[in-house]
Amino acid sequence: MLSTSSQSVLASRTSDFILRHSGWFIGTVLALTVLFALPIVFMAPPGPASQDPGGPVFDLLETVNQRFPPRIHVTTFIVEDPQGDILRQQPLWELYQNERKLRASDLGSLLYSGYDADRERQILGIYTIADAVQNLFLLDPSTATSLKTATDDQVKAAISRILDSPTGRPLRGSLSKDASFQTKIVDGQEINSWSSAAFSAFVASDNEMLGGGPLTISLTGDDVTLGKERFNRRVREILQTEQSSYQLWGVALDVNLVSQEQGKTAIPFIAATVVLVLVVVGVTLRSLGIAGLAFLGLLMLFVWLKGLTILVGLGSSLILDLIVPIAMISLGVDFLIHAVARYREETRRVAEPSLALRAGFTGVIGALTLAMLSDGIAFLANLTSGIETVIGFGIGAGIAVLSSYVIMGMFLPLVIMRLDQRRLKSSPQHGRAFGDAQEPVSAGSTSAPPTGLASAAIAGAVLEMARHRWAVLPIAAVLTAAATLLAFQLEPNLDVKDFFDSESDLVIGLDKLDQHTAAALSGEPAVIYIRGDLTTPESLAAIRDLLDRLSENSRLGQAEDGQVSLYARTLFQLLSRVTENPYARSQVLAKSRVDITDENGDQIPDSPGQVQAAFDYMVRHGVPLNESTMVYDSIQVRETLHYDPSQSGEQEIILVVGVLGSRQQANIGSARQALEQDLDPMRQVPSISFVGLTGSPFTREATLQATTRALNVSLPVAVAACLILLAFWMRSVTLAVVTIIPIGLVVSWLYAFMYVAGYSLNFVTATIAAVSIGVGIDYSIHMTQRFREELGRGQGAEEALRAAASGTGVALAGSAGSSVIGFAVMAFAPMPLFSAYGVITAAMIFMAAAAALFVLPSLLLLTHREPKRSS
């Protein structure tokens, strides 16, 4: 361990070395900046980092995506009438015209064209109530009209006939949950006159032609997903052409594009944050020139961060690309203000800039180095998370800390010193430091620095609070205990509204979906995966029993007939299309020489061998209706059934159900438990080898659980590592503990604030803990180190605290004030992610400064023991 005197000698020698080679140091930093700019210009940035922590639910989802590729890419819309009834002639005719434009556009070749056997209708990309009404008018000569010329009553009569027919059930299900009808006489006939504020519409496209792969509604950023989202937007633009009597809203059709665009909208607010931070820096240091140099330093920081992250190969993410630079502003400003403020103090004692900087560096370089090391430890503790984006955050923030230390803490003070030397040479009688508004000091002056109003006020407040430590510390303890109770009530949650502007089409579309879709009929898709010998009667009976249990599960969406609502056809639907169709049975017989029979009428072949033959045929050739028409082609079969006929292996199927209320994270856990109970009997069937649960609700739950675990691990790791470092550096466990205590207070206060303010814990806000440790420990270290330094000069405890508060305390307040004001601007950003981060970061910095200025001094006086004097 280093003694205080050894540290002082080491700091002095380090300062001498830096000053003697200041030209080389400045040149090296500038050369490195140019070098780190080269990867930005000439190297392709790494791909997006994964937010997935890995684990069984993610592995199973990858298996499902690989083995059950969707045949159709579905784009969902809500079509709404501002007048409250979309089932009128004018909005339906406008929509129908736009549907025709879509089919005739260059996107028409990408639309799916085929027969929908489940709903018994032909699909040409899109089919809505408008199509059904137009088709009825064209096929029924008695109507003698079309959708273009029909009256509202004629449209109502047509809709009544359509919805009352067996094939009209899917269209009836697409109506708003508030849809209703009243009996009415039209042209002498009694009809059910339906009215509905909206209905849902689906555009079906060929998934393979769009690049293949699964339907993904998450922040991935891969080229295929972005291409599909651009396609979705073009579809929406065409369907919104000249809309005057209806409004069309997309449902989660462009998540990644909106994220990119709203990220760009935050750039002006980040720029405003930088500007305000620089303004406060200029005011704090009373120098417009230094504010300009700080701007140059921040630009260099961004170059170092971006260039090094590309060289290291860190994947791109929202946290790394935007959150880390924001945190870097606060860290860089803190290093700059403390280094330059100390240099300024010394220029009022020593006129020669190099001597003043040497004295300043000797006093502050230890604190800056310790702050840099502790910050790095706090951020690198995130490497324990196991989540690529969080690991990238830890490494990126570590790079940011080191860059801030070099550029803002050492490079800029050296540049300022060189400028002061040049000014003295050109004007020897002008002894004012670079941009300094203070009165010049005569050479050789060793008088104490003048005490300004701010310095006196801060020193007085700090000393007064420390004198009343027996009141301050109990109050802080009570507040922290209460805050801890609130902090533990902070729950993880991941809602789209936490990330996107509530006025954006993306969020409005999801709100419209909730508004118009019956809760019992909706739900976020979740996947049940089943593997085993599914040809046996035991396996098939177990699957039927599972469907019955799912129908009774209140956590899942239900169809109108009371059965579980499924997003994909079942294995039984495939088999029934074979057993009920003589042509399909004949084709199986011709290919396999196995005659398919169904003596008991359960729509399942009578023997395992017959089921096996049906599987073999379906996965190769699909399910035919007749010689010219397919009920399901082989790709559609493989959406439900995965099986390789060339190998005598097991079969795999999926059931896609809807989890209700999944925007509330607590509901997902309850749904998972209920589903696991439904699946348990399946696991007891000998012919079934594996049953699993996956899908976006459960991957999101796993991500949030991993985030919480990472926070629970990285936080104590960071605190413990920083404590060890401080104890080694300060040669005192007591001082290390005293310095680290305010950090614990800040973390507790901060998460209590988040709970009270209505914020939730997610993979972005969880990083605040690491930032709060990094920033908070900076402030505490500077105060403790300055207090130790003043004690080393022979001052008493209160005088040492007054000197620390009037010097370092003022710099700390200026650093915190600049950051708080700057980050508060981000509260006005339209994207809630940045707005929340700005508010939380500003609150965190304020709390860290308050703890360092008003709690830490009380702890320092409480634990300080005056050395015994010899008689």
BELQUILIN-V888221 format. One record per residue. N is the residue number from 1. PSI is psi in whole degrees, 0 to 359 (none if undefined). OMEGA is omega in degrees with one decimal (* if undefined). BURIAL is # if it has 9 or more other ideal C-beta (glycine too) atoms within 8 Angstrom, else .. Layout:
N&PSI&OMEGA&BURIAL / N&PSI&OMEGA&BURIAL
//
This chain:
1&154&-177.5&. / 2&129&173.6&# / 3&167&-179.1&. / 4&319&179.5&# / 5&321&178.8&. / 6&319&177.7&. / 7&320&180.0&# / 8&319&178.5&# / 9&316&179.4&. / 10&318&178.9&# / 11&320&179.6&# / 12&316&-179.8&# / 13&320&178.5&. / 14&318&178.9&# / 15&317&178.0&# / 16&315&-177.8&# / 17&314&-178.8&. / 18&317&-178.7&# / 19&320&-179.6&# / 20&330&-177.7&. / 21&32&-175.6&. / 22&322&179.6&# / 23&315&177.4&. / 24&320&-179.0&. / 25&313&-179.8&# / 26&315&179.8&# / 27&321&-179.7&. / 28&317&179.7&. / 29&317&178.7&# / 30&320&179.0&. / 31&319&177.8&. / 32&324&178.0&# / 33&316&176.3&# / 34&318&-179.4&. / 35&317&-178.5&. / 36&344&176.2&# / 37&336&-177.6&# / 38&315&177.8&# / 39&327&179.7&# / 40&324&-176.0&# / 41&319&-168.0&. / 42&348&-177.9&. / 43&141&176.1&# / 44&132&-179.9&. / 45&151&178.0&. / 46&161&178.5&# / 47&179&-177.9&. / 48&144&176.5&# / 49&148&-179.7&# / 50&139&173.9&. / 51&358&-176.0&# / 52&132&177.8&# / 53&355&-176.8&# / 54&174&-179.5&. / 55&176&-174.6&. / 56&319&-176.0&. / 57&327&178.3&# / 58&322&177.4&# / 59&319&-179.9&# / 60&321&178.0&# / 61&320&177.3&# / 62&320&176.6&. / 63&315&179.9&# / 64&315&-178.9&# / 65&325&-179.2&# / 66&322&-170.7&. / 67&345&-179.4&# / 68&66&-177.4&# / 69&135&179.4&# / 70&138&177.2&# / 71&327&-172.3&# / 72&136&169.3&# / 73&119&-174.2&# / 74&130&173.7&# / 75&123&-172.1&# / 76&139&178.6&# / 77&154&168.7&# / 78&122&179.2&# / 79&119&-170.7&# / 80&143&176.9&# / 81&119&179.2&# / 82&335&179.6&. / 83&352&174.7&. / 84&356&178.2&. / 85&104&-178.5&# / 86&344&-175.2&# / 87&54&177.0&# / 88&166&-176.0&# / 89&312&-171.8&# / 90&307&179.8&. / 91&324&179.4&# / 92&322&178.8&# / 93&318&177.5&# / 94&315&179.6&# / 95&318&-179.3&# / 96&318&178.2&# / 97&319&179.6&. / 98&328&174.2&# / 99&318&178.3&# / 100&321&177.5&. / 101&322&179.3&# / 102&314&-178.7&# / 103&329&-177.8&# / 104&350&-177.4&. / 105&178&177.4&. / 106&348&175.7&. / 107&347&-176.2&# / 108&325&-178.9&# / 109&344&179.7&. / 110&350&-179.2&# / 111&149&-179.9&# / 112&130&178.1&# / 113&118&-179.5&. / 114&181&-177.6&. / 115&127&176.9&# / 116&96&-175.8&# / 117&328&-178.1&# / 118&327&179.8&. / 119&2&175.3&. / 120&58&178.4&. / 121&155&177.3&. / 122&138&-179.4&. / 123&130&171.4&# / 124&70&177.7&. / 125&311&-176.8&# / 126&142&178.1&# / 127&117&-178.4&# / 128&181&176.4&# / 129&329&178.5&# / 130&318&177.0&# / 131&316&-178.3&# / 132&318&179.7&# / 133&314&179.9&# / 134&317&179.4&# / 135&320&179.0&. / 136&317&179.0&# / 137&320&-177.3&# / 138&327&-176.3&. / 139&344&-178.6&. / 140&101&-177.7&. / 141&337&-176.9&. / 142&339&-179.8&. / 143&328&177.4&# / 144&41&178.8&. / 145&182&174.5&. / 146&173&-179.6&. / 147&332&-179.5&# / 148&321&-172.8&. / 149&356&-175.7&. / 150&155&173.3&# / 151&168&177.2&. / 152&321&179.4&. / 153&320&178.8&. / 154&322&176.5&# / 155&317&178.9&# / 156&320&179.7&# / 157&319&178.7&# / 158&317&179.2&# / 159&322&178.3&# / 160&315&179.0&# / 161&320&-178.0&# / 162&311&-175.6&# / 163&337&178.3&# / 164&347&-178.4&. / 165&156&179.0&. / 166&325&-178.6&. / 167&354&-178.3&. / 168&358&-177.5&# / 169&316&178.1&. / 170&323&178.8&. / 171&323&176.7&# / 172&323&178.1&# / 173&342&-179.9&# / 174&350&-177.9&# / 175&161&177.6&# / 176&150&-179.8&# / 177&342&178.8&# / 178&8&-179.9&. / 179&146&-179.5&# / 180&170&176.9&. / 181&159&173.1&# / 182&147&-178.9&. / 183&136&-175.2&. / 184&149&177.2&# / 185&120&178.0&. / 186&123&-179.3&# / 187&40&176.3&. / 188&4&-179.7&. / 189&142&178.2&. / 190&128&-179.7&. / 191&163&169.6&# / 192&104&-177.5&# / 193&103&-175.9&# / 194&145&170.0&# / 195&143&-178.8&# / 196&137&-179.5&# / 197&336&-175.3&# / 198&168&167.6&# / 199&160&179.2&# / 200&146&179.6&# / 201&148&-176.4&# / 202&133&174.0&# / 203&123&-178.3&# / 204&126&-179.2&# / 205&160&179.5&# / 206&111&-174.5&# / 207&322&-179.5&# / 208&321&-179.8&. / 209&338&178.3&. / 210&7&176.5&# / 211&353&178.7&# / 212&192&179.7&. / 213&173&-176.3&# / 214&166&170.3&. / 215&120&-175.5&. / 216&122&174.7&. / 217&74&-179.6&. / 218&168&-178.8&. / 219&94&179.9&. / 220&310&176.9&. / 221&7&178.5&# / 222&159&-172.7&. / 223&321&-179.0&. / 224&314&179.9&# / 225&316&178.7&# / 226&322&177.6&# / 227&319&177.6&# / 228&322&179.2&# / 229&322&175.9&# / 230&320&175.0&# / 231&314&178.5&# / 232&319&-178.9&# / 233&320&179.1&# / 234&322&175.3&# / 235&314&179.9&# / 236&317&179.9&# / 237&319&-179.4&. / 238&318&-178.8&# / 239&345&176.9&# / 240&6&-176.2&. / 241&123&174.8&. / 242&36&177.9&. / 243&128&178.9&# / 244&332&-177.8&. / 245&4&173.2&# / 246&162&175.2&# / 247&136&-177.7&. / 248&128&-177.3&# / 249&131&175.0&# / 250&149&-179.5&# / 251&103&175.9&# / 252&44&-175.5&# / 253&353&-175.9&# / 254&49&-174.7&# / 255&313&-176.3&# / 256&320&178.6&# / 257&319&177.9&# / 258&321&178.7&# / 259&316&179.0&# / 260&316&-177.2&. / 261&317&-179.3&. / 262&332&172.7&# / 263&322&178.0&# / 264&327&178.5&. / 265&338&179.3&# / 266&344&-176.5&# / 267&315&177.3&. / 268&326&179.8&. / 269&323&175.0&# / 270&320&177.1&# / 271&319&178.0&. / 272&324&176.4&# / 273&315&179.4&# / 274&315&-178.4&# / 275&312&-178.7&. / 276&322&176.0&# / 277&316&180.0&# / 278&322&178.2&# / 279&314&-179.3&# / 280&325&174.6&# / 281&314&179.1&# / 282&320&179.4&# / 283&316&-178.5&. / 284&315&-178.9&# / 285&359&178.5&# / 286&51&-177.8&# / 287&115&174.5&# / 288&326&179.3&. / 289&317&179.8&# / 290&324&175.9&# / 291&320&177.1&# / 292&317&177.0&. / 293&325&177.0&# / 294&322&176.7&# / 295&316&176.6&# / 296&318&179.1&# / 297&320&179.1&# / 298&321&176.4&# / 299&317&178.1&. / 300&323&177.3&# / 301&315&-180.0&# / 302&322&178.5&# / 303&314&179.3&# / 304&314&-177.2&# / 305&311&-176.7&# / 306&315&-178.6&# / 307&316&-178.6&# / 308&322&179.0&# / 309&326&176.2&# / 310&317&179.8&# / 311&320&179.8&# / 312&334&179.2&. / 313&27&178.4&. / 314&130&179.1&# / 315&147&-179.7&# / 316&142&175.7&# / 317&162&178.8&# / 318&321&-178.3&# / 319&313&-176.4&# / 320&320&-173.5&# / 321&334&-175.0&# / 322&318&-176.5&# / 323&316&179.9&# / 324&313&176.8&# / 325&324&178.4&# / 326&315&178.1&# / 327&326&-177.8&# / 328&328&178.2&# / 329&313&-179.0&# / 330&315&-179.3&# / 331&316&-179.1&# / 332&317&179.2&# / 333&321&179.4&# / 334&313&178.3&# / 335&315&-176.7&# / 336&310&-174.7&# / 337&317&-179.4&# / 338&318&-179.0&# / 339&313&-176.8&# / 340&323&178.6&# / 341&321&178.7&# / 342&321&175.3&# / 343&319&179.4&# / 344&319&177.8&# / 345&316&-176.0&# / 346&331&178.3&# / 347&341&177.5&# / 348&349&174.9&# / 349&321&-175.0&# / 350&126&-175.6&# / 351&326&-177.9&# / 352&118&-174.7&. / 353&319&-177.3&# / 354&322&177.8&# / 355&322&178.7&# / 356&317&179.9&# / 357&324&176.9&# / 358&314&178.9&# / 359&320&179.3&# / 360&314&178.7&# / 361&319&-180.0&# / 362&322&-178.9&# / 363&327&-169.9&# / 364&342&-172.9&# / 365&329&176.6&# / 366&315&179.2&# / 367&319&179.2&# / 368&317&-179.9&# / 369&316&178.8&# / 370&320&177.5&# / 371&319&179.3&# / 372&315&-179.2&# / 373&316&-179.1&# / 374&321&175.6&# / 375&313&-179.8&# / 376&318&178.3&# / 377&316&-178.7&# / 378&317&-178.4&# / 379&319&-178.5&# / 380&345&174.9&# / 381&341&178.2&# / 382&350&176.9&# / 383&344&179.4&. / 384&356&-171.0&# / 385&323&-175.1&# / 386&0&178.1&. / 387&126&-171.7&# / 388&318&-178.9&# / 389&322&179.9&# / 390&322&174.7&# / 391&317&177.0&# / 392&323&176.0&# / 393&315&-178.9&# / 394&314&179.9&# / 395&315&179.8&# / 396&318&178.8&# / 397&325&175.3&# / 398&318&175.1&# / 399&320&-179.7&# / 400&320&179.8&# / 401&312&-179.8&# / 402&318&179.2&# / 403&319&179.3&# / 404&320&179.5&# / 405&314&-176.6&# / 406&312&-171.9&# / 407&307&-173.7&# / 408&326&-176.4&# / 409&338&-176.0&# / 410&312&-175.9&# / 411&308&-177.2&# / 412&317&175.1&# / 413&323&177.2&# / 414&320&177.5&# / 415&317&179.3&# / 416&318&178.3&# / 417&317&179.0&# / 418&321&178.0&# / 419&321&177.1&# / 420&320&178.0&# / 421&318&179.3&# / 422&322&-179.9&. / 423&320&178.6&# / 424&322&179.5&# / 425&320&-178.2&. / 426&333&-178.6&. / 427&80&-174.2&. / 428&329&-177.0&. / 429&349&-177.7&. / 430&95&-174.5&. / 431&19&-177.2&# / 432&140&178.7&. / 433&167&-175.7&# / 434&113&177.5&# / 435&11&-173.7&# / 436&135&178.5&# / 437&358&-178.6&. / 438&165&177.3&# / 439&144&179.6&. / 440&156&-178.2&. / 441&139&178.3&# / 442&150&-178.1&. / 443&140&176.8&. / 444&1&179.8&. / 445&135&178.7&# / 446&16&-179.6&. / 447&156&179.1&. / 448&150&179.4&. / 449&144&179.3&. / 450&145&-179.1&. / 451&116&177.6&. / 452&174&-179.8&. / 453&316&-179.4&. / 454&315&-179.4&. / 455&315&-179.2&# / 456&321&-178.6&# / 457&315&-178.9&. / 458&314&179.9&# / 459&317&179.7&# / 460&317&-179.5&. / 461&317&-179.5&# / 462&314&-178.0&# / 463&321&179.9&# / 464&318&177.8&. / 465&319&-179.6&# / 466&325&178.6&# / 467&333&178.4&. / 468&38&-175.1&# / 469&332&-179.9&# / 470&345&172.7&. / 471&320&-176.6&. / 472&312&-174.7&# / 473&316&175.6&# / 474&322&178.9&. / 475&316&178.6&. / 476&321&179.9&# / 477&317&179.4&. / 478&315&178.5&. / 479&319&-178.8&# / 480&321&177.7&# / 481&315&178.4&. / 482&319&179.5&# / 483&323&-179.9&# / 484&320&177.5&# / 485&318&178.3&. / 486&321&-177.8&# / 487&324&-179.4&# / 488&349&176.4&. / 489&355&177.7&. / 490&122&-174.4&# / 491&148&174.7&. / 492&140&178.4&# / 493&149&-178.3&# / 494&89&-179.8&# / 495&144&-178.5&. / 496&330&-179.7&# / 497&344&175.7&. / 498&347&-173.2&# / 499&334&-172.6&. / 500&154&179.6&# / 501&129&-178.6&# / 502&342&178.6&. / 503&1&-179.1&. / 504&155&178.7&# / 505&328&-179.2&. / 506&309&-177.9&# / 507&320&178.7&# / 508&320&178.8&# / 509&318&177.6&# / 510&323&176.3&# / 511&320&177.7&. / 512&323&177.4&# / 513&314&177.9&# / 514&323&-176.8&. / 515&321&-171.0&. / 516&351&-178.0&# / 517&128&179.2&# / 518&133&-177.1&. / 519&321&-176.5&# / 520&347&-177.9&. / 521&354&-174.8&# / 522&205&179.0&# / 523&148&178.3&# / 524&132&-174.9&# / 525&132&172.5&# / 526&150&-170.4&# / 527&128&170.4&# / 528&122&-177.1&# / 529&131&-178.3&# / 530&131&178.5&# / 531&139&178.1&# / 532&192&173.9&# / 533&94&-173.4&# / 534&13&175.2&# / 535&346&-175.1&# / 536&149&176.7&# / 537&326&-179.3&. / 538&317&-179.9&# / 539&314&-178.0&# / 540&321&177.1&# / 541&323&179.0&. / 542&322&178.4&# / 543&320&176.5&# / 544&316&178.7&# / 545&323&177.9&# / 546&316&178.9&# / 547&323&177.5&# / 548&318&179.1&. / 549&321&178.4&# / 550&327&178.9&# / 551&337&179.7&# / 552&1&-178.1&. / 553&113&-176.2&# / 554&349&180.0&. / 555&355&-175.5&# / 556&154&176.2&# / 557&146&-178.7&# / 558&145&174.3&# / 559&172&-177.5&# / 560&333&-178.9&. / 561&7&177.6&. / 562&354&177.1&. / 563&161&178.5&. / 564&139&178.6&# / 565&123&-176.7&# / 566&139&-179.9&# / 567&352&-179.6&. / 568&152&179.5&# / 569&154&-177.5&# / 570&171&176.1&# / 571&325&-178.4&# / 572&328&175.6&# / 573&322&177.7&# / 574&312&-178.0&# / 575&322&-178.7&# / 576&329&178.4&# / 577&342&175.5&# / 578&311&-175.1&# / 579&330&-175.9&# / 580&352&-173.3&. / 581&111&-179.7&# / 582&323&-179.4&. / 583&316&178.8&# / 584&319&179.2&# / 585&322&179.8&# / 586&324&178.8&. / 587&320&176.1&# / 588&317&179.1&# / 589&318&-178.5&# / 590&325&-176.3&. / 591&326&-171.8&# / 592&350&-176.1&# / 593&27&175.9&. / 594&124&-179.0&# / 595&121&-179.5&. / 596&124&176.8&# / 597&158&177.7&. / 598&75&-174.3&# / 599&325&-177.5&. / 600&358&174.9&. / 601&24&179.5&. / 602&8&177.5&. / 603&18&176.9&# / 604&133&176.4&# / 605&150&-167.6&# / 606&344&-177.3&. / 607&157&176.6&. / 608&325&178.9&. / 609&322&177.5&. / 610&319&177.1&# / 611&318&178.6&# / 612&316&179.6&# / 613&321&177.7&# / 614&316&178.0&# / 615&313&-178.4&# / 616&315&-176.3&# / 617&315&-174.1&# / 618&315&-175.6&# / 619&339&178.0&# / 620&315&-168.2&. / 621&352&-175.1&. / 622&194&179.7&# / 623&113&-177.1&# / 624&149&170.1&# / 625&316&175.7&# / 626&194&-176.0&. / 627&332&-173.1&. / 628&350&-173.1&. / 629&136&175.3&. / 630&133&170.2&# / 631&307&174.1&# / 632&131&172.8&# / 633&175&-173.5&# / 634&329&178.6&# / 635&320&178.5&# / 636&325&175.9&# / 637&318&-177.6&# / 638&353&169.7&# / 639&335&-177.7&# / 640&321&-171.9&# / 641&126&173.4&# / 642&124&-177.2&# / 643&135&177.9&# / 644&105&-177.1&. / 645&338&-178.6&. / 646&349&179.3&. / 647&140&-179.1&. / 648&65&-178.4&. / 649&192&-179.7&. / 650&164&174.6&. / 651&155&178.9&# / 652&138&176.3&# / 653&163&173.5&# / 654&149&169.5&# / 655&128&-178.3&# / 656&113&-178.2&# / 657&170&-179.7&# / 658&123&178.3&# / 659&124&-176.6&# / 660&147&174.0&# / 661&31&-173.3&. / 662&352&176.0&# / 663&344&171.9&. / 664&119&-171.1&. / 665&326&-178.9&# / 666&328&-179.8&. / 667&329&-178.3&# / 668&317&178.4&# / 669&318&178.8&# / 670&319&179.0&# / 671&319&179.6&# / 672&316&179.4&# / 673&318&179.4&. / 674&320&179.1&# / 675&321&178.4&# / 676&323&176.3&# / 677&321&177.7&. / 678&329&-176.2&# / 679&340&-175.4&# / 680&315&178.9&. / 681&329&178.0&# / 682&326&-177.0&# / 683&349&178.7&. / 684&355&-178.6&. / 685&121&-175.0&# / 686&326&-176.2&. / 687&355&177.5&# / 688&119&-173.6&# / 689&334&-177.3&. / 690&139&173.6&. / 691&129&-177.8&# / 692&167&-176.2&. / 693&131&177.8&# / 694&192&-176.4&# / 695&165&-173.3&# / 696&324&177.7&# / 697&322&-173.6&# / 698&332&172.4&# / 699&323&177.1&# / 700&319&177.0&# / 701&317&179.7&# / 702&322&178.4&# / 703&316&-179.9&# / 704&321&177.0&# / 705&320&178.1&# / 706&322&177.5&# / 707&316&179.4&# / 708&318&177.7&# / 709&318&179.6&# / 710&320&178.3&# / 711&317&-178.5&# / 712&333&179.7&. / 713&311&-173.8&# / 714&327&-177.7&# / 715&306&177.6&# / 716&328&176.7&. / 717&315&179.9&# / 718&315&-178.6&# / 719&315&-178.6&# / 720&316&-179.8&. / 721&318&178.2&# / 722&323&178.8&# / 723&316&178.2&# / 724&315&179.4&# / 725&315&-179.1&# / 726&319&179.5&# / 727&319&178.3&# / 728&315&-174.8&# / 729&318&-174.0&# / 730&352&-179.9&# / 731&35&-179.9&# / 732&115&176.5&. / 733&324&-179.3&. / 734&311&179.4&. / 735&324&178.5&# / 736&315&179.7&# / 737&316&179.3&# / 738&319&-178.9&# / 739&328&-175.8&# / 740&338&-176.8&# / 741&314&179.5&# / 742&334&179.6&# / 743&318&176.2&# / 744&321&177.6&# / 745&315&-177.0&# / 746&316&179.8&# / 747&315&179.8&# / 748&312&179.1&# / 749&319&-174.8&# / 750&312&-178.2&# / 751&332&171.7&# / 752&318&176.4&# / 753&318&179.2&# / 754&320&179.7&# / 755&313&-178.4&# / 756&322&-177.9&. / 757&354&176.5&. / 758&14&176.9&. / 759&159&179.0&# / 760&168&-179.5&# / 761&122&175.1&# / 762&184&-173.0&# / 763&346&176.6&# / 764&307&-177.4&# / 765&336&178.1&# / 766&333&179.7&# / 767&344&179.6&# / 768&326&-179.2&# / 769&314&179.6&# / 770&318&179.6&# / 771&320&-178.5&# / 772&323&175.7&# / 773&315&-178.3&# / 774&310&-178.6&# / 775&316&-176.9&# / 776&319&-178.4&# / 777&331&173.4&# / 778&308&-177.1&# / 779&316&-178.3&# / 780&319&-179.2&# / 781&315&-178.9&# / 782&318&-179.9&# / 783&314&-178.3&# / 784&316&-179.1&# / 785&320&179.7&# / 786&323&177.0&# / 787&316&178.2&# / 788&320&-179.1&# / 789&316&-179.3&# / 790&325&175.3&# / 791&322&179.6&# / 792&339&177.8&. / 793&6&174.8&. / 794&10&-179.8&. / 795&157&174.2&. / 796&170&-174.0&. / 797&314&-177.8&# / 798&320&178.3&# / 799&321&177.2&# / 800&321&179.4&# / 801&321&178.1&# / 802&317&179.5&# / 803&319&178.8&# / 804&318&-178.8&# / 805&321&-177.8&# / 806&339&178.3&# / 807&285&-179.0&# / 808&323&-179.6&# / 809&320&178.5&# / 810&316&177.6&# / 811&319&179.4&# / 812&315&179.6&# / 813&321&178.0&# / 814&317&178.0&# / 815&313&-179.9&# / 816&318&-179.3&# / 817&318&179.5&# / 818&319&-178.8&# / 819&317&-179.3&# / 820&313&-179.6&# / 821&316&-179.2&# / 822&312&-176.6&# / 823&334&178.0&# / 824&333&178.1&# / 825&327&-178.2&# / 826&346&176.5&# / 827&339&-179.0&# / 828&2&178.3&. / 829&141&-177.7&# / 830&334&-178.8&. / 831&117&-175.0&# / 832&329&179.4&# / 833&312&-178.2&# / 834&324&177.2&# / 835&312&179.9&# / 836&317&-178.8&# / 837&321&177.8&# / 838&314&-179.5&# / 839&312&-176.8&# / 840&319&179.7&# / 841&317&177.4&# / 842&316&178.9&# / 843&320&-179.3&# / 844&316&-179.2&# / 845&319&177.5&# / 846&315&180.0&# / 847&319&179.7&# / 848&318&179.0&# / 849&318&179.9&# / 850&319&179.8&# / 851&319&-178.7&# / 852&327&-175.9&# / 853&330&-171.0&# / 854&338&177.5&# / 855&313&-178.4&# / 856&314&179.3&# / 857&323&177.5&# / 858&320&177.8&# / 859&322&179.6&# / 860&316&178.6&# / 861&325&-178.7&# / 862&321&-175.2&. / 863&351&-177.2&# / 864&138&175.2&. / 865&123&179.0&. / 866&136&179.5&. / 867&142&178.5&. / 868&133&-180.0&. / 869&138&178.0&. / 870&145&-178.2&. / 871&none&*&.
//
